[in-house]
């Protein structure tokens, strides 16, 4: 059987990561759920956090999974699609919490195993520069989901219809990416990494900075459409927040490959944190529609660049244990994602609580950027 071409592999990776963004479909559908069910910001924070708890569990469990990589990827993309669509058939908060938690687990598996498999295949073909195409999948999935949800808003669809349609779109993408994951002879996941222990303490800086990335981006990454809705009640206007966010992520990841010819992964990662810090602070520094748009561009345009360069840095720092270091960094990232929405739930009823939280996240991002620059 002929091996897939480098571009087919890269597109398969792109589509797999786009499917994994199904766990973020909650963000653009949140305004619909608020309208249909009276979903409070506190409950929204809990639903987001349980999804990130699942992501954390998925990242940790990835270290010990021994199934073939392609098997894990295929199982995970199908499961993400089904769990996304299932949100439209249940209306009890307990069911929502369970579905979002499970979606977080399998989404982590997609990111770790799909990216590891495709990047390894591309490296073997000497086409590692196509990694930017792979990681643009998250931005593509975000923009696609946001664009469809914008259409659903304008068609006055219910949240249930939006969830089912999003799940169907994810299933279609699953069919398209399926052929790229067909090499059943691929080495079993994490076997090499488990052969000898990895001293995570020596990589504490990148792990902590990656955790701050998860905390810094997740507040606007989860609540930006809801913040836009408070300022601009017209869905034809506030619904653009998430498509802008996703489009910025898609384009920036493709452009980052050019920048890599002039700057190291770590420098690009640090610069991404600086720009993201500005975007996180924008809704506070510039209240109104302009602040929301700038935040969407700055955060959307950097969170996947930072993710990509962070994971590429892991492959450089621990070439023989890349999957384990990536799993540890992803777990730290998930912790940041858990803490962010929980803090939103705690300050939701406070007059200036959200503003203080955004500014705190911005300061942490700047501190992590300084640490990365110093190294």
Backbone torsions as a table, in degrees:
resi	resn	phi	psi	omega
1	UNK	NA	128.7	-180.0
2	UNK	-67.7	143.0	178.0
3	UNK	-75.5	145.5	178.1
4	UNK	-62.2	149.2	176.9
5	UNK	-67.7	164.5	-178.7
6	UNK	-60.5	-41.8	-179.2
7	UNK	-68.2	-37.2	176.7
8	UNK	-64.0	-39.1	177.0
9	UNK	-63.8	-45.3	-178.9
10	UNK	-62.0	-41.9	179.1
11	UNK	-66.3	-37.8	176.8
12	UNK	-61.9	-41.7	176.7
13	UNK	-64.5	-42.6	177.4
14	UNK	-56.8	-48.0	-176.6
15	UNK	-67.7	-37.3	178.8
16	UNK	-63.2	-44.3	178.7
17	UNK	-68.7	-30.4	175.4
18	UNK	-65.3	-38.0	177.8
19	UNK	-66.5	-39.7	-179.5
20	UNK	-60.9	-24.1	179.6
21	UNK	-69.5	-5.3	174.7
22	UNK	-52.8	-28.4	178.0
23	UNK	-70.3	-19.2	178.1
24	UNK	-93.8	0.6	177.3
25	UNK	-60.3	-21.9	178.0
26	UNK	-56.9	-34.0	-174.9
27	UNK	-63.5	-54.8	179.6
28	UNK	-73.9	-20.2	179.3
29	UNK	-86.1	-15.7	-179.0
30	UNK	-52.4	-46.9	178.2
31	UNK	-58.6	-33.9	177.3
32	UNK	-67.9	-40.2	179.2
33	UNK	-67.6	-34.9	176.3
34	UNK	-63.8	-39.7	-179.9
35	UNK	-72.5	-44.4	-174.0
36	UNK	-76.2	-39.9	-172.4
37	UNK	-114.7	-1.9	-175.1
38	UNK	65.9	31.8	-178.0
39	UNK	-60.8	124.4	-179.3
40	UNK	-80.7	160.3	177.3
41	UNK	-63.4	-32.4	178.5
42	UNK	-64.6	-46.3	179.0
43	UNK	-67.5	-36.1	177.1
44	UNK	-61.0	-40.4	177.8
45	UNK	-63.2	-38.8	178.8
46	UNK	-67.8	-41.1	178.3
47	UNK	-63.6	-40.0	177.8
48	UNK	-66.2	-43.4	-176.5
49	UNK	-65.6	-39.8	-179.1
50	UNK	-66.7	-31.4	175.0
51	UNK	-63.9	-38.4	-178.7
52	UNK	-78.3	-27.4	171.2
53	UNK	-63.2	-43.2	176.5
54	UNK	-61.1	-39.9	178.3
55	UNK	-62.0	-40.6	177.9
56	UNK	-63.0	-46.1	178.6
57	UNK	-62.2	-41.8	178.8
58	UNK	-62.9	-40.2	179.6
59	UNK	-65.1	-42.6	179.8
60	UNK	-68.0	-42.9	-177.6
61	UNK	-66.6	-24.1	-179.5
62	UNK	-61.5	-26.2	-179.2
63	UNK	-64.6	-31.7	-173.2
64	UNK	-105.9	-5.1	-179.3
65	UNK	-67.0	132.1	-177.7
66	UNK	-112.7	-1.5	179.4
67	UNK	-66.4	158.5	177.0
68	UNK	-58.7	140.1	-175.9
69	UNK	-55.3	-46.6	-177.5
70	UNK	-64.1	-32.8	178.1
71	UNK	-65.9	-43.6	179.2
72	UNK	-62.5	-44.3	-178.2
73	UNK	-63.7	-47.9	-177.9
74	UNK	-63.4	-43.4	177.3
75	UNK	-60.8	-41.9	-173.6
76	UNK	-69.4	-43.3	-177.7
77	UNK	-67.1	-38.2	177.4
78	UNK	-64.7	-42.9	-177.3
79	UNK	-66.6	-40.2	177.1
80	UNK	-58.4	-46.0	-179.3
81	UNK	-61.3	-44.5	-178.7
82	UNK	-67.3	-41.6	179.6
83	UNK	-66.1	-34.9	178.0
84	UNK	-64.8	-50.2	179.5
85	UNK	-63.9	-32.7	-178.1
86	UNK	-63.9	-22.8	178.3
87	UNK	-58.7	-26.0	-178.7
88	UNK	-79.9	-7.1	-177.4
89	UNK	-107.2	-2.6	-179.2
90	UNK	-125.5	146.0	-175.2
91	UNK	-130.8	12.0	178.5
92	UNK	-102.4	136.0	-179.3
93	UNK	-54.3	-35.0	-179.7
94	UNK	-63.8	-40.2	178.2
95	UNK	-66.5	-41.3	177.9
96	UNK	-60.0	-44.0	-179.3
97	UNK	-61.3	-42.8	180.0
98	UNK	-64.5	-47.2	-178.3
99	UNK	-63.4	-41.6	-179.3
100	UNK	-70.2	-34.0	177.6
101	UNK	-65.7	-46.6	178.5
102	UNK	-63.9	-38.3	178.2
103	UNK	-61.8	-35.4	177.5
104	UNK	-64.7	-40.7	-179.4
105	UNK	-60.4	-53.8	-174.9
106	UNK	-72.3	-26.3	176.7
107	UNK	-65.5	-38.2	176.5
108	UNK	-62.9	-40.5	178.6
109	UNK	-62.7	-40.5	178.8
110	UNK	-60.1	-50.4	-177.5
111	UNK	-58.9	-48.6	-174.5
112	UNK	-70.0	-51.3	-173.2
113	UNK	-80.0	-39.4	179.9
114	UNK	-66.6	-47.1	-179.3
115	UNK	-65.6	-40.9	179.8
116	UNK	-62.5	-45.0	-179.3
117	UNK	-63.6	-50.9	-175.8
118	UNK	-67.6	-42.9	179.2
119	UNK	-62.9	-37.4	177.0
120	UNK	-64.8	-42.4	178.5
121	UNK	-64.9	-40.8	179.0
122	UNK	-65.9	-40.9	178.7
123	UNK	-62.3	-39.1	179.7
124	UNK	-64.5	-27.6	178.6
125	UNK	-93.4	2.5	-178.9
126	UNK	71.0	26.0	-178.3
127	UNK	-121.1	39.7	-178.4
128	UNK	-60.6	-22.2	-179.4
129	UNK	-65.6	-15.3	178.0
130	UNK	-78.8	2.6	176.9
131	UNK	-58.6	-31.9	177.5
132	UNK	-62.2	-34.3	176.9
133	UNK	-65.6	-42.1	179.6
134	UNK	-58.9	-51.2	-174.7
135	UNK	-74.6	-14.0	174.4
136	UNK	-69.4	-10.9	179.8
137	UNK	-59.8	-35.6	179.1
138	UNK	-64.5	-44.9	177.4
139	UNK	-64.7	-39.3	178.0
140	UNK	-61.8	-45.6	179.2
141	UNK	-64.0	-39.7	178.6
142	UNK	-63.6	-48.2	-179.4
143	UNK	-63.7	-41.6	-179.4
144	UNK	-63.4	-47.2	179.0
145	UNK	-61.7	-44.4	-179.7
146	UNK	-63.2	-40.4	-179.6
147	UNK	-65.1	-43.1	178.7
148	UNK	-66.1	-39.8	179.3
149	UNK	-67.6	-32.8	173.7
150	UNK	-62.0	-42.3	176.2
151	UNK	-63.0	-43.1	-180.0
152	UNK	-61.8	-39.5	178.6
153	UNK	-61.6	-44.5	-178.1
154	UNK	-71.5	-23.2	175.8
155	UNK	-89.1	1.2	-179.3
156	UNK	59.9	36.4	175.8
157	UNK	-71.0	155.8	176.2
158	UNK	-81.9	166.7	176.3
159	UNK	-61.9	-37.9	179.0
160	UNK	-59.3	-46.7	179.5
161	UNK	-62.9	-38.5	-179.7
162	UNK	-64.9	-41.5	179.4
163	UNK	-64.3	-45.8	-178.2
164	UNK	-64.7	-42.9	179.6
165	UNK	-64.2	-40.1	179.4
166	UNK	-65.1	-39.7	175.8
167	UNK	-62.7	-38.9	178.7
168	UNK	-65.4	-39.6	177.9
169	UNK	-63.2	-41.6	179.1
170	UNK	-63.1	-37.9	177.3
171	UNK	-65.0	-38.2	177.4
172	UNK	-63.3	-43.4	177.9
173	UNK	-64.5	-32.6	177.3
174	UNK	-62.0	-44.0	178.2
175	UNK	-60.9	-39.8	-176.9
176	UNK	-70.1	-35.6	-176.2
177	UNK	-89.8	-13.1	-173.8
178	UNK	-52.3	-45.9	-176.5
179	UNK	-62.4	-24.3	-179.0
180	UNK	-69.7	-16.7	-178.7
181	UNK	-115.8	74.3	-174.1
182	UNK	-128.4	-1.6	-176.5
183	UNK	-84.6	89.3	-176.4
184	UNK	-69.8	-10.7	179.2
185	UNK	-87.0	0.7	179.9
186	UNK	-59.3	144.7	-179.9
187	UNK	-56.9	145.5	-178.1
188	UNK	-67.0	145.0	-173.0
189	UNK	-59.2	136.7	171.4
190	UNK	66.9	3.8	-178.2
191	UNK	-62.6	-46.6	-178.3
192	UNK	-65.6	-41.5	-178.9
193	UNK	-64.4	-32.3	-176.8
194	UNK	-80.8	-12.0	-176.2
195	UNK	-64.4	-34.5	178.3
196	UNK	-141.7	144.9	-174.1
197	UNK	-69.4	149.6	176.6
198	UNK	-106.7	129.1	179.2
199	UNK	-83.4	91.5	-176.9
200	UNK	-65.1	-25.0	-178.7
201	UNK	-60.1	-32.5	-179.0
202	UNK	-72.1	-14.7	179.6
203	UNK	-114.4	25.9	-175.4
204	UNK	-60.7	-36.8	-176.8
205	UNK	-61.0	-50.1	-177.6
206	UNK	-68.2	-32.9	178.6
207	UNK	-65.5	-45.5	179.9
208	UNK	-65.5	-45.0	179.9
209	UNK	-62.4	-36.2	178.1
210	UNK	-69.5	-33.8	175.0
211	UNK	-65.7	-40.1	177.2
212	UNK	-63.6	-36.7	175.5
213	UNK	-57.3	-45.6	179.2
214	UNK	-60.5	-41.4	179.3
215	UNK	-70.4	-41.8	-174.0
216	UNK	-66.6	-40.8	-175.0
217	UNK	-86.9	-21.3	-167.2
218	UNK	-72.4	-26.4	-179.1
219	UNK	-67.4	-56.0	172.8
220	UNK	-66.7	-30.4	-179.3
221	UNK	-65.6	-21.9	179.2
222	UNK	-103.7	-37.5	-168.8
223	UNK	-112.2	6.1	-177.3
224	UNK	-60.2	-47.8	177.2
225	UNK	-61.4	-35.5	178.7
226	UNK	-67.1	-39.2	176.7
227	UNK	-65.3	-39.9	178.5
228	UNK	-64.2	-36.7	-179.0
229	UNK	-64.9	-33.2	178.4
230	UNK	-67.6	-30.9	-177.6
231	UNK	-89.4	-39.7	-174.2
232	UNK	-126.5	94.3	-173.9
233	UNK	-66.7	-17.9	-178.4
234	UNK	-75.2	117.4	-178.8
235	UNK	-61.5	-25.5	177.8
236	UNK	-67.3	-16.5	-179.4
237	UNK	-105.0	-56.7	-175.0
238	UNK	-68.6	-22.0	-179.7
239	UNK	-66.4	-12.6	-179.7
240	UNK	-79.3	-12.6	-175.6
241	UNK	-57.9	-46.0	-175.5
242	UNK	-75.5	-41.4	174.5
243	UNK	-59.4	-37.8	177.0
244	UNK	-63.5	-44.2	178.9
245	UNK	-57.4	-50.0	-177.7
246	UNK	-68.2	-39.2	178.9
247	UNK	-63.3	-40.0	177.6
248	UNK	-62.9	-39.9	178.6
249	UNK	-65.4	-41.3	-178.8
250	UNK	-64.1	-50.6	-176.5
251	UNK	-67.7	-42.9	-175.4
252	UNK	-63.5	-36.4	-179.6
253	UNK	-66.6	-36.9	177.3
254	UNK	-68.3	-39.0	-179.0
255	UNK	-73.4	-26.0	-177.3
256	UNK	-61.2	-27.8	178.5
257	UNK	-61.0	-36.1	177.7
258	UNK	-69.2	-39.5	-179.6
259	UNK	-66.0	-29.0	-178.2
260	UNK	-64.7	-17.6	177.4
261	UNK	-72.6	-16.2	-175.6
262	UNK	-117.0	-24.1	-176.7
263	UNK	-129.3	153.5	177.4
264	UNK	-73.7	163.2	176.5
265	UNK	-54.5	-43.5	-175.0
266	UNK	-66.7	-37.9	178.0
267	UNK	-65.0	-43.9	178.7
268	UNK	-63.3	-40.3	178.1
269	UNK	-60.0	-47.1	-179.2
270	UNK	-63.8	-43.7	178.7
271	UNK	-62.5	-35.4	177.7
272	UNK	-62.1	-39.8	178.6
273	UNK	-65.1	-36.8	179.3
274	UNK	-64.4	-48.6	-179.4
275	UNK	-65.3	-39.3	178.4
276	UNK	-63.7	-39.4	178.6
277	UNK	-58.8	-40.8	176.8
278	UNK	-62.8	-44.6	-179.2
279	UNK	-64.7	-40.3	179.6
280	UNK	-62.8	-35.6	-178.1
281	UNK	-81.3	-15.9	-172.7
282	UNK	-57.5	-43.5	179.8
283	UNK	-60.5	-21.7	177.6
284	UNK	-88.6	-46.1	-176.3
285	UNK	-72.5	-30.7	-178.0
286	UNK	-135.6	75.4	-178.2
287	UNK	-60.6	141.6	179.4
288	UNK	119.9	-174.0	-175.2
289	UNK	-62.8	-38.9	-178.2
290	UNK	-62.1	-41.7	179.2
291	UNK	-63.5	-38.7	178.9
292	UNK	-65.4	-43.5	-179.4
293	UNK	-64.9	-44.1	179.4
294	UNK	-64.3	-41.0	178.3
295	UNK	-61.1	-44.3	-180.0
296	UNK	-61.2	-40.8	-179.3
297	UNK	-70.9	-44.7	-176.3
298	UNK	-70.0	-45.6	-178.6
299	UNK	-75.4	-46.4	178.4
300	UNK	-62.3	-33.9	-177.7
301	UNK	-80.8	-3.5	-177.3
302	UNK	-126.2	-24.0	-170.6
303	UNK	-66.9	-34.1	178.4
304	UNK	-83.1	-28.1	173.6
305	UNK	-63.8	-43.8	177.8
306	UNK	-64.8	-40.2	177.4
307	UNK	-61.7	-48.2	-177.9
308	UNK	-62.9	-49.9	-177.3
309	UNK	-68.6	-32.8	176.7
310	UNK	-63.9	-44.6	179.9
311	UNK	-71.4	-34.0	174.6
312	UNK	-66.8	-36.3	175.9
313	UNK	-62.5	-37.0	178.1
314	UNK	-62.6	-39.4	179.7
315	UNK	-66.6	-29.6	178.1
316	UNK	-77.1	-43.3	-176.1
317	UNK	-70.1	-35.5	-176.9
318	UNK	-136.7	70.6	-175.4
319	UNK	-60.3	-29.5	-179.4
320	UNK	-88.4	-10.0	-177.3
321	UNK	-134.4	32.0	-172.9
322	UNK	-57.7	-42.9	-176.2
323	UNK	-64.2	-35.8	-179.9
324	UNK	-72.4	-40.9	178.1
325	UNK	-67.2	-40.0	176.5
326	UNK	-61.2	-41.6	178.6
327	UNK	-63.2	-41.4	178.9
328	UNK	-64.9	-43.0	178.2
329	UNK	-64.8	-40.2	178.9
330	UNK	-65.1	-35.8	177.0
331	UNK	-65.2	-42.0	177.3
332	UNK	-63.8	-41.1	176.3
333	UNK	-57.7	-43.3	-179.6
334	UNK	-65.5	-36.8	177.1
335	UNK	-60.7	-43.9	176.7
336	UNK	-60.7	-39.3	178.5
337	UNK	-66.9	-31.4	179.5
338	UNK	-72.1	-46.1	-175.1
339	UNK	-65.4	-41.0	-176.7
340	UNK	-55.8	-60.1	179.9
341	UNK	-62.8	-31.8	176.9
342	UNK	-63.2	-41.2	177.4
343	UNK	-65.8	-35.9	175.4
344	UNK	-60.2	-42.3	178.8
345	UNK	-61.8	-37.6	-178.5
346	UNK	-70.5	-35.0	-175.3
347	UNK	-101.8	4.8	-174.0
348	UNK	-56.7	-34.0	-177.0
349	UNK	-93.0	-0.1	179.3
350	UNK	-87.1	143.4	-174.7
351	UNK	-60.8	-48.3	-177.6
352	UNK	-114.1	17.6	-175.6
353	UNK	-61.8	-44.2	-178.9
354	UNK	-64.7	-40.2	178.8
355	UNK	-62.2	-43.2	179.5
356	UNK	-63.8	-38.4	-179.8
357	UNK	-66.4	-43.0	178.5
358	UNK	-62.7	-42.8	-179.5
359	UNK	-68.5	-36.0	177.1
360	UNK	-63.8	-42.2	178.0
361	UNK	-63.9	-37.9	178.9
362	UNK	-62.8	-42.5	179.3
363	UNK	-63.5	-42.9	178.8
364	UNK	-62.0	-40.2	178.4
365	UNK	-63.2	-40.9	178.0
366	UNK	-65.2	-39.7	178.7
367	UNK	-64.2	-41.8	179.6
368	UNK	-67.1	-36.1	177.1
369	UNK	-62.0	-42.9	179.0
370	UNK	-62.0	-40.6	179.3
371	UNK	-64.6	-41.2	179.7
372	UNK	-68.4	-38.1	177.6
373	UNK	-63.2	-40.9	-177.2
374	UNK	-64.4	-36.2	179.3
375	UNK	-72.1	NA	NA
